Amino acid sequence: MDNTVYIVLGVVFAIYLVITITNKRKSRERKSRKFMGDYKSRKKGD
């Protein structure tokens, strides 16, 4: 039963790493948002 603490901590750490990696990618995309400059949202009827 002592290993469950380490397993839970490992899972939390893995989730933390995934969140930080995705945040870095999003901030990088936010800096280079040239491709979203002339984007217009489409409606289903068009």
PDBQT receptor file of N, H, CA, C and O in Angstrom, charges set to zero:
ATOM      1  N   MET A   1       0.813  -1.209   0.000  1.00  0.00    +0.000 N 
ATOM      2  CA  MET A   1       0.000   0.000   0.000  1.00  0.00    +0.000 C 
ATOM      3  C   MET A   1       0.856   1.272   0.000  1.00  0.00    +0.000 C 
ATOM      4  O   MET A   1       0.360   2.348  -0.335  1.00  0.00    +0.000 OA
ATOM      5  N   ASP A   2       2.121   1.159   0.369  1.00  0.00    +0.000 N 
ATOM      6  H   ASP A   2       2.524   0.285   0.641  1.00  0.00    +0.000 HD
ATOM      7  CA  ASP A   2       2.975   2.339   0.397  1.00  0.00    +0.000 C 
ATOM      8  C   ASP A   2       3.269   2.845  -1.003  1.00  0.00    +0.000 C 
ATOM      9  O   ASP A   2       3.534   4.033  -1.191  1.00  0.00    +0.000 OA
ATOM     10  N   ASN A   3       3.224   1.954  -1.991  1.00  0.00    +0.000 N 
ATOM     11  H   ASN A   3       3.009   0.989  -1.838  1.00  0.00    +0.000 HD
ATOM     12  CA  ASN A   3       3.534   2.365  -3.364  1.00  0.00    +0.000 C 
ATOM     13  C   ASN A   3       2.446   3.240  -3.968  1.00  0.00    +0.000 C 
ATOM     14  O   ASN A   3       2.717   3.973  -4.920  1.00  0.00    +0.000 OA
ATOM     15  N   THR A   4       1.235   3.189  -3.450  1.00  0.00    +0.000 N 
ATOM     16  H   THR A   4       1.015   2.594  -2.677  1.00  0.00    +0.000 HD
ATOM     17  CA  THR A   4       0.149   3.978  -4.036  1.00  0.00    +0.000 C 
ATOM     18  C   THR A   4       0.437   5.470  -3.944  1.00  0.00    +0.000 C 
ATOM     19  O   THR A   4       0.039   6.234  -4.823  1.00  0.00    +0.000 OA
ATOM     20  N   VAL A   5       1.124   5.890  -2.891  1.00  0.00    +0.000 N 
ATOM     21  H   VAL A   5       1.448   5.269  -2.177  1.00  0.00    +0.000 HD
ATOM     22  CA  VAL A   5       1.455   7.314  -2.762  1.00  0.00    +0.000 C 
ATOM     23  C   VAL A   5       2.369   7.727  -3.899  1.00  0.00    +0.000 C 
ATOM     24  O   VAL A   5       2.170   8.780  -4.504  1.00  0.00    +0.000 OA
ATOM     25  N   TYR A   6       3.367   6.910  -4.195  1.00  0.00    +0.000 N 
ATOM     26  H   TYR A   6       3.529   6.055  -3.703  1.00  0.00    +0.000 HD
ATOM     27  CA  TYR A   6       4.304   7.239  -5.269  1.00  0.00    +0.000 C 
ATOM     28  C   TYR A   6       3.633   7.180  -6.633  1.00  0.00    +0.000 C 
ATOM     29  O   TYR A   6       3.953   7.975  -7.515  1.00  0.00    +0.000 OA
ATOM     30  N   ILE A   7       2.701   6.242  -6.815  1.00  0.00    +0.000 N 
ATOM     31  H   ILE A   7       2.440   5.595  -6.098  1.00  0.00    +0.000 HD
ATOM     32  CA  ILE A   7       1.979   6.141  -8.083  1.00  0.00    +0.000 C 
ATOM     33  C   ILE A   7       1.127   7.385  -8.299  1.00  0.00    +0.000 C 
ATOM     34  O   ILE A   7       1.106   7.943  -9.396  1.00  0.00    +0.000 OA
ATOM     35  N   VAL A   8       0.425   7.819  -7.259  1.00  0.00    +0.000 N 
ATOM     36  H   VAL A   8       0.442   7.366  -6.368  1.00  0.00    +0.000 HD
ATOM     37  CA  VAL A   8      -0.419   9.016  -7.373  1.00  0.00    +0.000 C 
ATOM     38  C   VAL A   8       0.448  10.234  -7.668  1.00  0.00    +0.000 C 
ATOM     39  O   VAL A   8       0.093  11.050  -8.519  1.00  0.00    +0.000 OA
ATOM     40  N   LEU A   9       1.576  10.369  -6.981  1.00  0.00    +0.000 N 
ATOM     41  H   LEU A   9       1.864   9.706  -6.290  1.00  0.00    +0.000 HD
ATOM     42  CA  LEU A   9       2.465  11.495  -7.232  1.00  0.00    +0.000 C 
ATOM     43  C   LEU A   9       3.011  11.455  -8.658  1.00  0.00    +0.000 C 
ATOM     44  O   LEU A   9       3.149  12.499  -9.296  1.00  0.00    +0.000 OA
ATOM     45  N   GLY A  10       3.320  10.272  -9.158  1.00  0.00    +0.000 N 
ATOM     46  H   GLY A  10       3.208   9.424  -8.640  1.00  0.00    +0.000 HD
ATOM     47  CA  GLY A  10       3.811  10.140 -10.531  1.00  0.00    +0.000 C 
ATOM     48  C   GLY A  10       2.757  10.549 -11.539  1.00  0.00    +0.000 C 
ATOM     49  O   GLY A  10       3.073  11.211 -12.528  1.00  0.00    +0.000 OA
ATOM     50  N   VAL A  11       1.518  10.170 -11.309  1.00  0.00    +0.000 N 
ATOM     51  H   VAL A  11       1.262   9.632 -10.506  1.00  0.00    +0.000 HD
ATOM     52  CA  VAL A  11       0.434  10.543 -12.223  1.00  0.00    +0.000 C 
ATOM     53  C   VAL A  11       0.216  12.048 -12.204  1.00  0.00    +0.000 C 
ATOM     54  O   VAL A  11       0.031  12.666 -13.253  1.00  0.00    +0.000 OA
ATOM     55  N   VAL A  12       0.238  12.631 -11.023  1.00  0.00    +0.000 N 
ATOM     56  H   VAL A  12       0.388  12.129 -10.172  1.00  0.00    +0.000 HD
ATOM     57  CA  VAL A  12       0.058  14.088 -10.916  1.00  0.00    +0.000 C 
ATOM     58  C   VAL A  12       1.194  14.811 -11.625  1.00  0.00    +0.000 C 
ATOM     59  O   VAL A  12       0.965  15.808 -12.309  1.00  0.00    +0.000 OA
ATOM     60  N   PHE A  13       2.418  14.314 -11.466  1.00  0.00    +0.000 N 
ATOM     61  H   PHE A  13       2.604  13.504 -10.911  1.00  0.00    +0.000 HD
ATOM     62  CA  PHE A  13       3.569  14.932 -12.124  1.00  0.00    +0.000 C 
ATOM     63  C   PHE A  13       3.468  14.807 -13.638  1.00  0.00    +0.000 C 
ATOM     64  O   PHE A  13       3.810  15.742 -14.361  1.00  0.00    +0.000 OA
ATOM     65  N   ALA A  14       2.996  13.648 -14.127  1.00  0.00    +0.000 N 
ATOM     66  H   ALA A  14       2.718  12.888 -13.539  1.00  0.00    +0.000 HD
ATOM     67  CA  ALA A  14       2.837  13.454 -15.571  1.00  0.00    +0.000 C 
ATOM     68  C   ALA A  14       1.784  14.414 -16.122  1.00  0.00    +0.000 C 
ATOM     69  O   ALA A  14       1.979  14.994 -17.190  1.00  0.00    +0.000 OA
ATOM     70  N   ILE A  15       0.685  14.586 -15.414  1.00  0.00    +0.000 N 
ATOM     71  H   ILE A  15       0.527  14.115 -14.546  1.00  0.00    +0.000 HD
ATOM     72  CA  ILE A  15      -0.357  15.523 -15.850  1.00  0.00    +0.000 C 
ATOM     73  C   ILE A  15       0.185  16.947 -15.863  1.00  0.00    +0.000 C 
ATOM     74  O   ILE A  15      -0.122  17.725 -16.767  1.00  0.00    +0.000 OA
ATOM     75  N   TYR A  16       0.991  17.288 -14.858  1.00  0.00    +0.000 N 
ATOM     76  H   TYR A  16       1.240  16.657 -14.123  1.00  0.00    +0.000 HD
ATOM     77  CA  TYR A  16       1.602  18.622 -14.792  1.00  0.00    +0.000 C 
ATOM     78  C   TYR A  16       2.511  18.862 -15.989  1.00  0.00    +0.000 C 
ATOM     79  O   TYR A  16       2.505  19.948 -16.568  1.00  0.00    +0.000 OA
ATOM     80  N   LEU A  17       3.292  17.851 -16.360  1.00  0.00    +0.000 N 
ATOM     81  H   LEU A  17       3.297  16.969 -15.889  1.00  0.00    +0.000 HD
ATOM     82  CA  LEU A  17       4.173  17.997 -17.520  1.00  0.00    +0.000 C 
ATOM     83  C   LEU A  17       3.372  18.198 -18.795  1.00  0.00    +0.000 C 
ATOM     84  O   LEU A  17       3.728  19.038 -19.622  1.00  0.00    +0.000 OA
ATOM     85  N   VAL A  18       2.298  17.444 -18.965  1.00  0.00    +0.000 N 
ATOM     86  H   VAL A  18       2.008  16.762 -18.293  1.00  0.00    +0.000 HD
ATOM     87  CA  VAL A  18       1.470  17.573 -20.168  1.00  0.00    +0.000 C 
ATOM     88  C   VAL A  18       0.871  18.973 -20.252  1.00  0.00    +0.000 C 
ATOM     89  O   VAL A  18       0.840  19.577 -21.324  1.00  0.00    +0.000 OA
ATOM     90  N   ILE A  19       0.399  19.483 -19.126  1.00  0.00    +0.000 N 
ATOM     91  H   ILE A  19       0.424  18.992 -18.255  1.00  0.00    +0.000 HD
ATOM     92  CA  ILE A  19      -0.216  20.816 -19.123  1.00  0.00    +0.000 C 
ATOM     93  C   ILE A  19       0.818  21.883 -19.457  1.00  0.00    +0.000 C 
ATOM     94  O   ILE A  19       0.526  22.799 -20.225  1.00  0.00    +0.000 OA
ATOM     95  N   THR A  20       2.016  21.782 -18.899  1.00  0.00    +0.000 N 
ATOM     96  H   THR A  20       2.253  21.038 -18.275  1.00  0.00    +0.000 HD
ATOM     97  CA  THR A  20       3.034  22.795 -19.176  1.00  0.00    +0.000 C 
ATOM     98  C   THR A  20       3.479  22.743 -20.633  1.00  0.00    +0.000 C 
ATOM     99  O   THR A  20       3.731  23.784 -21.239  1.00  0.00    +0.000 OA
ATOM    100  N   ILE A  21       3.578  21.543 -21.200  1.00  0.00    +0.000 N 
ATOM    101  H   ILE A  21       3.374  20.698 -20.707  1.00  0.00    +0.000 HD
ATOM    102  CA  ILE A  21       3.990  21.427 -22.604  1.00  0.00    +0.000 C 
ATOM    103  C   ILE A  21       2.933  22.032 -23.517  1.00  0.00    +0.000 C 
ATOM    104  O   ILE A  21       3.268  22.747 -24.462  1.00  0.00    +0.000 OA
ATOM    105  N   THR A  22       1.662  21.755 -23.245  1.00  0.00    +0.000 N 
ATOM    106  H   THR A  22       1.390  21.174 -22.478  1.00  0.00    +0.000 HD
ATOM    107  CA  THR A  22       0.610  22.317 -24.091  1.00  0.00    +0.000 C 
ATOM    108  C   THR A  22       0.531  23.827 -23.933  1.00  0.00    +0.000 C 
ATOM    109  O   THR A  22       0.248  24.527 -24.906  1.00  0.00    +0.000 OA
ATOM    110  N   ASN A  23       0.773  24.348 -22.735  1.00  0.00    +0.000 N 
ATOM    111  H   ASN A  23       1.003  23.780 -21.945  1.00  0.00    +0.000 HD
ATOM    112  CA  ASN A  23       0.761  25.793 -22.536  1.00  0.00    +0.000 C 
ATOM    113  C   ASN A  23       1.895  26.462 -23.293  1.00  0.00    +0.000 C 
ATOM    114  O   ASN A  23       1.716  27.555 -23.830  1.00  0.00    +0.000 OA
ATOM    115  N   LYS A  24       3.056  25.826 -23.345  1.00  0.00    +0.000 N 
ATOM    116  H   LYS A  24       3.201  24.938 -22.908  1.00  0.00    +0.000 HD
ATOM    117  CA  LYS A  24       4.168  26.398 -24.107  1.00  0.00    +0.000 C 
ATOM    118  C   LYS A  24       3.836  26.447 -25.585  1.00  0.00    +0.000 C 
ATOM    119  O   LYS A  24       4.153  27.427 -26.260  1.00  0.00    +0.000 OA
ATOM    120  N   ARG A  25       3.201  25.398 -26.098  1.00  0.00    +0.000 N 
ATOM    121  H   ARG A  25       2.944  24.602 -25.550  1.00  0.00    +0.000 HD
ATOM    122  CA  ARG A  25       2.821  25.388 -27.522  1.00  0.00    +0.000 C 
ATOM    123  C   ARG A  25       1.808  26.479 -27.814  1.00  0.00    +0.000 C 
ATOM    124  O   ARG A  25       1.916  27.169 -28.827  1.00  0.00    +0.000 OA
ATOM    125  N   LYS A  26       0.822  26.643 -26.938  1.00  0.00    +0.000 N 
ATOM    126  H   LYS A  26       0.734  26.082 -26.115  1.00  0.00    +0.000 HD
ATOM    127  CA  LYS A  26      -0.213  27.656 -27.174  1.00  0.00    +0.000 C 
ATOM    128  C   LYS A  26       0.378  29.050 -27.137  1.00  0.00    +0.000 C 
ATOM    129  O   LYS A  26       0.005  29.894 -27.952  1.00  0.00    +0.000 OA
ATOM    130  N   SER A  27       1.300  29.318 -26.203  1.00  0.00    +0.000 N 
ATOM    131  H   SER A  27       1.603  28.632 -25.541  1.00  0.00    +0.000 HD
ATOM    132  CA  SER A  27       1.899  30.644 -26.134  1.00  0.00    +0.000 C 
ATOM    133  C   SER A  27       2.751  30.895 -27.370  1.00  0.00    +0.000 C 
ATOM    134  O   SER A  27       2.833  32.030 -27.840  1.00  0.00    +0.000 OA
ATOM    135  N   ARG A  28       3.383  29.861 -27.902  1.00  0.00    +0.000 N 
ATOM    136  H   ARG A  28       3.316  28.939 -27.521  1.00  0.00    +0.000 HD
ATOM    137  CA  ARG A  28       4.169  30.018 -29.119  1.00  0.00    +0.000 C 
ATOM    138  C   ARG A  28       3.261  30.334 -30.301  1.00  0.00    +0.000 C 
ATOM    139  O   ARG A  28       3.602  31.166 -31.142  1.00  0.00    +0.000 OA
ATOM    140  N   GLU A  29       2.090  29.666 -30.370  1.00  0.00    +0.000 N 
ATOM    141  H   GLU A  29       1.812  28.991 -29.686  1.00  0.00    +0.000 HD
ATOM    142  CA  GLU A  29       1.139  29.945 -31.451  1.00  0.00    +0.000 C 
ATOM    143  C   GLU A  29       0.563  31.347 -31.301  1.00  0.00    +0.000 C 
ATOM    144  O   GLU A  29       0.281  32.011 -32.298  1.00  0.00    +0.000 OA
ATOM    145  N   ARG A  30       0.386  31.802 -30.057  1.00  0.00    +0.000 N 
ATOM    146  H   ARG A  30       0.615  31.263 -29.247  1.00  0.00    +0.000 HD
ATOM    147  CA  ARG A  30      -0.170  33.120 -29.827  1.00  0.00    +0.000 C 
ATOM    148  C   ARG A  30       0.782  34.200 -30.336  1.00  0.00    +0.000 C 
ATOM    149  O   ARG A  30       0.339  35.240 -30.825  1.00  0.00    +0.000 OA
ATOM    150  N   LYS A  31       2.090  33.955 -30.223  1.00  0.00    +0.000 N 
ATOM    151  H   LYS A  31       2.450  33.110 -29.826  1.00  0.00    +0.000 HD
ATOM    152  CA  LYS A  31       3.060  34.938 -30.698  1.00  0.00    +0.000 C 
ATOM    153  C   LYS A  31       3.049  35.025 -32.218  1.00  0.00    +0.000 C 
ATOM    154  O   LYS A  31       3.196  36.111 -32.777  1.00  0.00    +0.000 OA
ATOM    155  N   SER A  32       2.877  33.890 -32.890  1.00  0.00    +0.000 N 
ATOM    156  H   SER A  32       2.757  33.008 -32.436  1.00  0.00    +0.000 HD
ATOM    157  CA  SER A  32       2.859  33.898 -34.352  1.00  0.00    +0.000 C 
ATOM    158  C   SER A  32       1.449  33.630 -34.841  1.00  0.00    +0.000 C 
ATOM    159  O   SER A  32       1.162  32.548 -35.351  1.00  0.00    +0.000 OA
ATOM    160  N   ARG A  33       0.578  34.595 -34.690  1.00  0.00    +0.000 N 
ATOM    161  H   ARG A  33       0.812  35.475 -34.275  1.00  0.00    +0.000 HD
ATOM    162  CA  ARG A  33      -0.821  34.397 -35.049  1.00  0.00    +0.000 C 
ATOM    163  C   ARG A  33      -1.117  35.037 -36.403  1.00  0.00    +0.000 C 
ATOM    164  O   ARG A  33      -2.228  35.515 -36.630  1.00  0.00    +0.000 OA
ATOM    165  N   LYS A  34      -0.149  35.050 -37.289  1.00  0.00    +0.000 N 
ATOM    166  H   LYS A  34       0.754  34.661 -37.104  1.00  0.00    +0.000 HD
ATOM    167  CA  LYS A  34      -0.368  35.631 -38.611  1.00  0.00    +0.000 C 
ATOM    168  C   LYS A  34      -1.389  34.829 -39.407  1.00  0.00    +0.000 C 
ATOM    169  O   LYS A  34      -2.161  35.398 -40.179  1.00  0.00    +0.000 OA
ATOM    170  N   PHE A  35      -1.398  33.515 -39.224  1.00  0.00    +0.000 N 
ATOM    171  H   PHE A  35      -0.771  33.053 -38.597  1.00  0.00    +0.000 HD
ATOM    172  CA  PHE A  35      -2.314  32.678 -39.992  1.00  0.00    +0.000 C 
ATOM    173  C   PHE A  35      -3.761  32.883 -39.563  1.00  0.00    +0.000 C 
ATOM    174  O   PHE A  35      -4.674  32.511 -40.300  1.00  0.00    +0.000 OA
ATOM    175  N   MET A  36      -3.992  33.466 -38.389  1.00  0.00    +0.000 N 
ATOM    176  H   MET A  36      -3.250  33.768 -37.790  1.00  0.00    +0.000 HD
ATOM    177  CA  MET A  36      -5.360  33.715 -37.941  1.00  0.00    +0.000 C 
ATOM    178  C   MET A  36      -5.800  35.149 -38.251  1.00  0.00    +0.000 C 
ATOM    179  O   MET A  36      -6.887  35.553 -37.841  1.00  0.00    +0.000 OA
ATOM    180  N   GLY A  37      -4.997  35.907 -38.951  1.00  0.00    +0.000 N 
ATOM    181  H   GLY A  37      -4.114  35.578 -39.285  1.00  0.00    +0.000 HD
ATOM    182  CA  GLY A  37      -5.285  37.320 -39.169  1.00  0.00    +0.000 C 
ATOM    183  C   GLY A  37      -6.539  37.560 -39.978  1.00  0.00    +0.000 C 
ATOM    184  O   GLY A  37      -7.371  38.384 -39.599  1.00  0.00    +0.000 OA
ATOM    185  N   ASP A  38      -6.690  36.850 -41.092  1.00  0.00    +0.000 N 
ATOM    186  H   ASP A  38      -6.014  36.181 -41.400  1.00  0.00    +0.000 HD
ATOM    187  CA  ASP A  38      -7.841  37.102 -41.960  1.00  0.00    +0.000 C 
ATOM    188  C   ASP A  38      -8.876  35.978 -41.860  1.00  0.00    +0.000 C 
ATOM    189  O   ASP A  38      -9.630  35.741 -42.803  1.00  0.00    +0.000 OA
ATOM    190  N   TYR A  39      -8.910  35.297 -40.734  1.00  0.00    +0.000 N 
ATOM    191  H   TYR A  39      -8.298  35.490 -39.967  1.00  0.00    +0.000 HD
ATOM    192  CA  TYR A  39      -9.870  34.211 -40.549  1.00  0.00    +0.000 C 
ATOM    193  C   TYR A  39     -11.232  34.782 -40.185  1.00  0.00    +0.000 C 
ATOM    194  O   TYR A  39     -11.350  35.637 -39.307  1.00  0.00    +0.000 OA
ATOM    195  N   LYS A  40     -12.250  34.298 -40.870  1.00  0.00    +0.000 N 
ATOM    196  H   LYS A  40     -12.154  33.604 -41.583  1.00  0.00    +0.000 HD
ATOM    197  CA  LYS A  40     -13.623  34.695 -40.533  1.00  0.00    +0.000 C 
ATOM    198  C   LYS A  40     -14.432  33.441 -40.222  1.00  0.00    +0.000 C 
ATOM    199  O   LYS A  40     -14.345  32.445 -40.940  1.00  0.00    +0.000 OA
ATOM    200  N   SER A  41     -15.194  33.492 -39.181  1.00  0.00    +0.000 N 
ATOM    201  H   SER A  41     -15.265  34.301 -38.598  1.00  0.00    +0.000 HD
ATOM    202  CA  SER A  41     -15.983  32.326 -38.785  1.00  0.00    +0.000 C 
ATOM    203  C   SER A  41     -17.107  32.094 -39.780  1.00  0.00    +0.000 C 
ATOM    204  O   SER A  41     -17.789  33.027 -40.204  1.00  0.00    +0.000 OA
ATOM    205  N   ARG A  42     -17.283  30.837 -40.143  1.00  0.00    +0.000 N 
ATOM    206  H   ARG A  42     -16.728  30.079 -39.799  1.00  0.00    +0.000 HD
ATOM    207  CA  ARG A  42     -18.344  30.490 -41.097  1.00  0.00    +0.000 C 
ATOM    208  C   ARG A  42     -19.585  30.025 -40.350  1.00  0.00    +0.000 C 
ATOM    209  O   ARG A  42     -19.493  29.448 -39.266  1.00  0.00    +0.000 OA
ATOM    210  N   LYS A  43     -20.722  30.278 -40.929  1.00  0.00    +0.000 N 
ATOM    211  H   LYS A  43     -20.796  30.747 -41.809  1.00  0.00    +0.000 HD
ATOM    212  CA  LYS A  43     -21.951  29.754 -40.379  1.00  0.00    +0.000 C 
ATOM    213  C   LYS A  43     -22.355  28.520 -41.182  1.00  0.00    +0.000 C 
ATOM    214  O   LYS A  43     -21.903  28.338 -42.312  1.00  0.00    +0.000 OA
ATOM    215  N   LYS A  44     -23.196  27.681 -40.606  1.00  0.00    +0.000 N 
ATOM    216  H   LYS A  44     -23.563  27.829 -39.688  1.00  0.00    +0.000 HD
ATOM    217  CA  LYS A  44     -23.541  26.415 -41.244  1.00  0.00    +0.000 C 
ATOM    218  C   LYS A  44     -24.263  26.623 -42.573  1.00  0.00    +0.000 C 
ATOM    219  O   LYS A  44     -24.164  25.774 -43.460  1.00  0.00    +0.000 OA
ATOM    220  N   GLY A  45     -24.978  27.717 -42.729  1.00  0.00    +0.000 N 
ATOM    221  H   GLY A  45     -25.059  28.406 -42.009  1.00  0.00    +0.000 HD
ATOM    222  CA  GLY A  45     -25.755  27.930 -43.956  1.00  0.00    +0.000 C 
ATOM    223  C   GLY A  45     -24.942  28.334 -45.163  1.00  0.00    +0.000 C 
ATOM    224  O   GLY A  45     -25.425  28.227 -46.290  1.00  0.00    +0.000 OA
ATOM    225  N   ASP A  46     -23.717  28.798 -44.961  1.00  0.00    +0.000 N 
ATOM    226  H   ASP A  46     -23.324  28.885 -44.045  1.00  0.00    +0.000 HD
ATOM    227  CA  ASP A  46     -22.933  29.303 -46.087  1.00  0.00    +0.000 C 
ATOM    228  C   ASP A  46     -22.394  28.209 -46.948  1.00  0.00    +0.000 C 
ATOM    229  O   ASP A  46     -21.713  28.480 -47.937  1.00  0.00    +0.000 OA
TER     230      ASP A  46
